[in-house]
Structures are given as structure tokens and as C-alpha cells.
Amino acid sequence: MIAIIAVIVAATAVGFGAEHRWRAGAEALSRRLMSTVLWVLMPLIAFFNVGTIEFDESVGGGIAFGYVSLAVTVAAAYLVGTRVLHLARPSVGALMGVSTFANTGYLGLPFAAVLLGFDQIGNAVAYDTLVSSVALVTVGFSIGAAFGTVAERPRERVAAFFTRNPPLWATLLGLLAPAALTPDWAIDASRVVVIAILPIGFYAVGVTLAAEAEEGAARFPPPLTAAVGWAIGLKLLLPPLVMLALSRALIDVPDAYYSQAAMAAGINNLVIAHAYGLDRALTAAAIAWTTFVVVVAGAVLSLL
């Protein structure tokens, strides 16, 4: 846990400082790194992990509840963004993303191991792969295409969804690929790649936070605006509450599903924001604040 916290803090600080020192160079590097994540790293992770999950009643029920919680959250975020906050379209899309799609991989998996025990890792992986990853490359990228600035007409938005979504194609190929194409060593290597995304993503978060600071003044932590506050509440409270309600009413689910549902906003939201033109400032601020809350809560719980 300490190592994870150290990487998050260090990468964010490096990105924040680099933007103020080199500006254009730091932002150009951030864009290149985000493109690498989108076009290389995320497809590799999706291809080698999506076909490794085995179902049982508890896992299957939890997966279904996960999708219900995501649907409820994305709908609530849309209503808050349009009816309560009256945000611009790219900001509505950003709010929907950061409220819904969590960092269940390189943050959620270590949390499950530390807080719940290593026997919960398999369940945490199932949630990450079959809920977070699949929803991200379908619903998440669809939100980017629908609410971003890369296209205006419906036909252009549909085209953007398919042409700017390599993880989707990798996921489909991974489901169809024979076991011989996904050996254990490749799966293990892809999970090392997951860890490598952590410093890349938080470097980009730091750069974005610094670039979006008002009048060039360094502001960290980022401003806690009304939109960011709503993102924090929606992301950290609504999905686990929906998961808990469904579990109590229908079927018990693994404990890891609750921690995964309550995980911080995922860095991949920033990849979508870069690719489709969503509100990067709101995205980066929500990632930073929800990560801070989850890391502090996790550190406290690990000491109990």
C-alpha cells in the first residue's frame, strides 16, 4: 500500500512540476503517453485478460449487479450534469465518466489484497475484467464519442467510437482467441503492464492539473468545484450502495465486489478525455480527489 501511495504522489508531482517548467514539452509528452496507453497498452491488457475468468453463481450475480450499479450511476451523473449543474456537453460527458468508471485494476487489485486478503484477488480480477474493462471500452468510449468535441453529427460520433477504440477490438479478439494465444506468461506480463500504467496515468493527471490551473498559478490539490464534489459523491457512494442493496435482496457477492465498486475514478477516463475532447480539467480533478479519499481510507483501514 505504501509503495502504491508513493508512486501516485511522485508521478503526479512530477507531471505537475514538469508542466510548469517545460509547459509545451510536458503536455506533448503527456499526449504521447496517453496515446501509447490507448493504442498499445490497453489493447494488450484487454486481449490477454478477458478470456481468463471462470463463472460461478456468486461471481455471475456480482457481475450483473456491477452493471446495474454502473447504469444507475451513469444515469444519475447525466441528470446531475444537465439538470442540476447545467454543464457544457463535454463536461457532462466527463462527469458521467469519472462518476462511473473506476480504477479497479492497478489501484483496486492491490487494495483488495491488502484489505481483504489475497484470496479475494480472483474476485477482484473478475470485476475488473468483466465489469470495468468491458464497460469502459463500450459505454465509456461511447460517452466520449457522444459528448466530446471530435465530431458533431451522429454518423461522425459513431465512426469516432469505432476508430478511436482499440481496446474494444482487443477485447473481442481476446474472447475469441484460443488458449494457445493467451499463455500464462503473457497474462502475467500483461499485468505488469497494468502496473506500468500507474505512473504514466498520474503523470498525465499532474500535467493536466497544472495546465488547467487559473492564470498559470500552481494549484494543488485541484479546486473542489461543485462538479468535482458531485463526482466524488457519485463515484464513491452510489455504486457500492447499489451493489449492497442488490446483494442483500437477491444473492450474496464476494467482498471484493464492494471494494471495487467503491474504487476511485479510473485514469482511463483521462485517456478518453484526451481522445474525444471531454473536459480534461474536471476529469483530472475528479481522479485526483477520489484517489486521495480512497488512498487515505485504505491506509486507515489497513492499520486497523
C-alpha positions as CSV (number, residue, x, y, z in Angstrom):
1,M,0.0,0.0,0.0
2,I,2.8,2.4,0.9
3,A,4.5,1.7,-2.5
4,I,1.3,2.4,-4.4
5,I,0.8,5.7,-2.5
6,A,4.4,6.7,-3.1
7,V,4.1,6.1,-6.9
8,I,0.8,8.0,-7.1
9,V,2.2,11.0,-5.2
10,A,5.6,11.0,-7.1
11,A,4.1,10.7,-10.6
12,T,1.5,13.4,-10.0
13,A,4.1,15.7,-8.6
14,V,6.5,15.1,-11.5
15,G,3.8,15.8,-14.0
16,F,2.6,18.9,-12.1
17,G,6.2,20.3,-11.9
18,A,7.1,19.4,-15.4
19,E,4.2,21.3,-16.9
20,H,5.2,24.5,-15.0
21,R,8.8,24.1,-16.0
22,W,8.6,22.9,-19.6
23,R,4.8,23.6,-20.5
24,A,4.5,22.6,-24.1
25,G,7.1,19.8,-23.8
26,A,5.4,18.3,-20.8
27,E,2.0,18.4,-22.4
28,A,3.3,16.9,-25.6
29,L,4.9,14.1,-23.7
30,S,1.6,13.6,-21.8
31,R,-0.3,13.3,-25.0
32,R,2.1,10.8,-26.4
33,L,2.0,8.7,-23.3
34,M,-1.8,8.7,-23.3
35,S,-1.8,7.7,-27.0
36,T,0.6,4.8,-26.1
37,V,-1.8,3.7,-23.3
38,L,-4.8,3.9,-25.7
39,W,-3.3,2.2,-28.8
40,V,-0.8,-0.2,-27.2
41,L,-1.0,-0.9,-23.5
42,M,-4.8,-1.1,-23.0
43,P,-5.3,-3.4,-26.0
44,L,-2.6,-5.8,-24.7
45,I,-4.2,-5.9,-21.2
46,A,-7.7,-6.4,-22.6
47,F,-6.6,-9.2,-25.0
48,F,-4.7,-11.3,-22.5
49,N,-7.1,-11.0,-19.5
50,V,-10.6,-11.0,-20.8
51,G,-10.7,-14.8,-21.5
52,T,-9.3,-16.0,-18.2
53,I,-12.4,-15.7,-16.0
54,E,-14.4,-18.7,-14.8
55,F,-18.0,-18.1,-13.7
56,D,-20.0,-19.4,-10.8
57,E,-23.3,-18.2,-9.3
58,S,-21.7,-15.7,-6.9
59,V,-19.3,-14.2,-9.5
60,G,-22.1,-14.1,-12.1
61,G,-24.5,-12.4,-9.8
62,G,-21.9,-9.8,-8.8
63,I,-21.0,-9.1,-12.4
64,A,-24.7,-8.5,-13.1
65,F,-25.0,-6.2,-10.1
66,G,-21.9,-4.4,-11.2
67,Y,-23.6,-3.5,-14.5
68,V,-26.7,-2.4,-12.7
69,S,-24.7,-0.1,-10.4
70,L,-22.9,1.4,-13.4
71,A,-26.2,2.0,-15.3
72,V,-27.7,3.7,-12.3
73,T,-24.6,5.8,-11.7
74,V,-24.2,7.0,-15.4
75,A,-27.8,7.9,-15.5
76,A,-27.6,9.9,-12.2
77,A,-24.4,11.7,-13.4
78,Y,-26.2,12.7,-16.6
79,L,-29.1,14.1,-14.7
80,V,-26.8,16.0,-12.3
81,G,-24.7,17.3,-15.1
82,T,-27.6,18.5,-17.3
83,R,-30.4,19.4,-14.8
84,V,-28.5,20.4,-11.6
85,L,-25.2,21.8,-12.7
86,H,-26.1,22.8,-16.3
87,L,-22.7,21.9,-17.6
88,A,-21.5,22.1,-21.2
89,R,-21.7,18.9,-23.1
90,P,-18.0,17.9,-22.8
91,S,-18.2,18.5,-19.1
92,V,-21.4,16.3,-18.8
93,G,-19.6,13.5,-20.5
94,A,-16.6,13.9,-18.2
95,L,-18.8,13.8,-15.1
96,M,-20.5,10.7,-16.4
97,G,-17.2,9.0,-17.0
98,V,-15.4,9.8,-13.7
99,S,-18.6,9.0,-11.7
100,T,-19.0,5.6,-13.3
101,F,-15.7,4.1,-14.4
102,A,-13.3,3.1,-11.6
103,N,-9.6,2.4,-11.1
104,T,-10.3,-1.3,-10.4
105,G,-7.1,-2.5,-11.9
106,Y,-3.8,-1.1,-10.7
107,L,-5.5,0.5,-7.7
108,G,-8.4,-1.8,-7.0
109,L,-6.4,-5.1,-7.1
110,P,-3.8,-4.1,-4.5
111,F,-6.5,-2.7,-2.3
112,A,-8.4,-6.0,-2.4
113,A,-5.2,-7.9,-1.5
114,V,-4.2,-5.6,1.4
115,L,-7.7,-5.0,2.9
116,L,-9.5,-8.3,2.2
117,G,-6.7,-10.9,1.7
118,F,-5.1,-12.5,-1.3
119,D,-7.9,-15.0,-1.6
120,Q,-10.1,-12.1,-2.9
121,I,-7.8,-11.3,-5.8
122,G,-9.6,-13.6,-8.2
123,N,-12.9,-11.9,-7.5
124,A,-11.3,-8.5,-7.8
125,V,-9.9,-9.5,-11.2
126,A,-13.3,-10.8,-12.3
127,Y,-14.9,-7.5,-11.5
128,D,-12.1,-5.5,-13.1
129,T,-12.1,-7.6,-16.3
130,L,-15.8,-8.3,-16.9
131,V,-17.3,-5.2,-15.5
132,S,-14.9,-2.3,-15.5
133,S,-12.9,-3.2,-18.7
134,V,-15.8,-4.3,-20.8
135,A,-18.0,-1.3,-19.7
136,L,-15.1,1.1,-20.3
137,V,-14.4,0.0,-23.9
138,T,-18.2,0.0,-24.8
139,V,-20.1,2.5,-22.6
140,G,-17.1,4.7,-21.7
141,F,-15.9,5.2,-25.2
142,S,-19.5,5.7,-26.4
143,I,-19.8,8.5,-23.9
144,G,-16.6,10.1,-25.2
145,A,-17.9,9.8,-28.8
146,A,-21.3,11.2,-27.9
147,F,-20.3,14.1,-25.7
148,G,-16.8,15.0,-26.9
149,T,-15.7,17.6,-29.4
150,V,-14.1,15.3,-32.0
151,A,-17.3,15.0,-34.0
152,E,-20.6,16.8,-34.4
153,R,-23.0,14.7,-36.5
154,P,-24.3,11.3,-35.2
155,R,-22.6,9.5,-38.0
156,E,-19.3,11.1,-37.2
157,R,-19.7,10.2,-33.5
158,V,-20.4,6.6,-34.3
159,A,-17.4,6.5,-36.6
160,A,-15.3,8.1,-33.8
161,F,-16.4,5.4,-31.3
162,F,-15.1,2.6,-33.6
163,T,-12.0,4.2,-35.0
164,R,-10.7,5.6,-31.6
165,N,-11.5,2.4,-29.6
166,P,-8.7,-0.2,-30.0
167,P,-9.4,-1.8,-26.6
168,L,-12.8,-2.8,-27.8
169,W,-11.4,-4.8,-30.7
170,A,-8.7,-6.3,-28.4
171,T,-11.5,-7.4,-26.0
172,L,-13.5,-9.1,-28.8
173,L,-10.4,-10.8,-30.1
174,G,-9.5,-12.0,-26.6
175,L,-12.9,-13.6,-26.1
176,L,-12.5,-15.4,-29.4
177,A,-8.8,-16.3,-29.2
178,P,-7.8,-20.0,-28.4
179,A,-6.0,-20.6,-25.1
180,A,-2.7,-21.2,-27.1
181,L,-2.6,-17.5,-27.9
182,T,-3.0,-16.5,-24.2
183,P,-0.3,-18.4,-22.3
184,D,0.2,-17.8,-18.6
185,W,3.4,-16.0,-19.1
186,A,1.7,-13.5,-21.5
187,I,-1.1,-12.9,-19.0
188,D,1.4,-12.3,-16.2
189,A,3.4,-9.9,-18.4
190,S,0.2,-8.0,-19.3
191,R,-0.5,-7.5,-15.6
192,V,3.0,-6.0,-15.2
193,V,1.9,-3.6,-18.0
194,V,-1.1,-2.7,-15.8
195,I,1.3,-1.6,-13.1
196,A,3.3,0.4,-15.6
197,I,0.2,2.5,-16.5
198,L,0.0,3.8,-12.9
199,P,2.9,6.3,-13.1
200,I,2.0,7.2,-16.7
201,G,-1.5,7.9,-15.8
202,F,-0.8,10.0,-12.8
203,Y,2.0,11.9,-14.6
204,A,-0.8,12.9,-17.1
205,V,-3.1,13.8,-14.2
206,G,-0.4,16.1,-12.8
207,V,0.3,17.8,-16.1
208,T,-3.4,18.3,-16.7
209,L,-4.0,19.8,-13.3
210,A,-1.1,22.2,-13.7
211,A,-2.1,23.2,-17.3
212,E,-5.7,23.9,-16.3
213,A,-4.7,26.0,-13.2
214,E,-6.1,29.5,-13.4
215,E,-3.7,32.2,-14.7
216,G,-0.8,29.8,-14.6
217,A,-0.8,29.7,-10.8
218,A,0.2,26.3,-9.3
219,R,-2.9,24.9,-7.5
220,F,-2.7,21.6,-5.8
221,P,-4.9,20.0,-4.7
222,P,-7.2,21.0,-7.6
223,P,-10.2,23.2,-6.9
224,L,-13.1,21.4,-5.2
225,T,-15.8,22.7,-7.5
226,A,-19.5,21.7,-7.4
227,A,-18.9,19.3,-10.3
228,V,-15.9,17.7,-8.7
229,G,-17.9,17.4,-5.4
230,W,-20.7,15.6,-7.2
231,A,-18.2,13.4,-9.0
232,I,-16.7,12.3,-5.6
233,G,-20.1,11.6,-4.1
234,L,-21.5,9.7,-7.1
235,K,-18.3,7.7,-7.7
236,L,-17.5,6.6,-4.1
237,L,-21.1,6.2,-2.7
238,L,-23.6,5.3,-5.3
239,P,-22.1,2.1,-7.0
240,P,-21.3,0.3,-3.7
241,L,-24.7,1.2,-2.3
242,V,-26.5,-0.2,-5.3
243,M,-24.3,-3.3,-5.1
244,L,-25.1,-3.7,-1.4
245,A,-28.8,-3.3,-1.9
246,L,-28.9,-5.9,-4.7
247,S,-26.8,-8.3,-2.7
248,R,-29.0,-8.1,0.3
249,A,-32.1,-8.5,-1.7
250,L,-31.0,-11.3,-4.1
251,I,-27.7,-13.1,-3.7
252,D,-24.5,-12.6,-1.7
253,V,-21.5,-11.4,-3.7
254,P,-17.8,-11.6,-2.9
255,D,-16.4,-8.9,-0.6
256,A,-14.0,-7.7,-3.3
257,Y,-17.0,-6.5,-5.4
258,Y,-17.9,-3.9,-2.8
259,S,-14.3,-2.5,-2.7
260,Q,-14.1,-2.5,-6.5
261,A,-17.5,-0.7,-6.8
262,A,-16.2,1.9,-4.3
263,M,-12.9,2.4,-6.0
264,A,-11.6,5.9,-7.2
265,A,-12.2,7.2,-10.6
266,G,-10.1,5.5,-13.2
267,I,-7.1,7.0,-15.0
268,N,-8.5,5.6,-18.3
269,N,-11.1,8.4,-18.1
270,L,-8.3,10.7,-18.9
271,V,-7.4,8.6,-21.9
272,I,-11.0,9.0,-23.2
273,A,-11.0,12.7,-22.4
274,H,-7.8,13.2,-24.5
275,A,-9.1,11.0,-27.3
276,Y,-12.6,12.6,-27.7
277,G,-12.3,16.1,-26.3
278,L,-14.1,15.8,-23.0
279,D,-13.4,18.2,-20.1
280,R,-9.9,17.3,-19.0
281,A,-9.8,19.7,-16.0
282,L,-12.9,18.1,-14.4
283,T,-11.6,14.6,-15.3
284,A,-8.2,15.1,-13.8
285,A,-9.6,16.8,-10.7
286,A,-12.1,14.1,-10.0
287,I,-9.4,11.4,-10.4
288,A,-7.1,13.2,-8.0
289,W,-9.7,13.8,-5.3
290,T,-11.4,10.4,-5.4
291,T,-7.9,8.7,-5.4
292,F,-7.0,10.8,-2.4
293,V,-10.1,9.8,-0.5
294,V,-9.7,6.1,-1.3
295,V,-6.0,6.0,-0.5
296,V,-6.5,7.7,2.9
297,A,-9.4,5.4,3.7
298,G,-7.4,2.4,2.6
299,A,-4.4,3.4,4.6
300,V,-6.5,3.8,7.8
301,L,-8.3,0.5,7.3
302,S,-5.0,-1.4,6.7
303,L,-3.8,-0.2,10.1
304,L,-7.0,-1.4,11.9
